[in-house]
Amino acid sequence: MKRFTRTNLVLLLAVLALAVAPVALGLGSGDEPFTGADALAEQAIVDDHPDYEPWFAPIYEPPSGEVESALFALQAALGAGFLGYYFGVARTRQRQRSTAAEQPRE
């Protein structure tokens, strides 16, 4: 196995372990164990300042948590696809440059 492949495999396993371990071990607490930072920040503000009113209202409020999660997953997938495409194009261009530089000129 190539060193590059082995390194990628180890990194992939580490990422999977970091993603799965909290869920598998039940490390969350409360009714919604893995709430996002936005919800926790909002709760902290309301606890400290009960009369607080936000300056802005959301442009679009999803009808349910499932729709909100789906939109977030779509956003993440599009971002990952864009980054994967960008890095693939950049790597291909770099390979083409190095190949062109290695070929003798006539």
Secondary structure as UniProt FT lines:
FT   HELIX           3..25
FT   TURN            33..34
FT   HELIX           37..48
FT   TURN            50..51
FT   HELIX           65..102
//
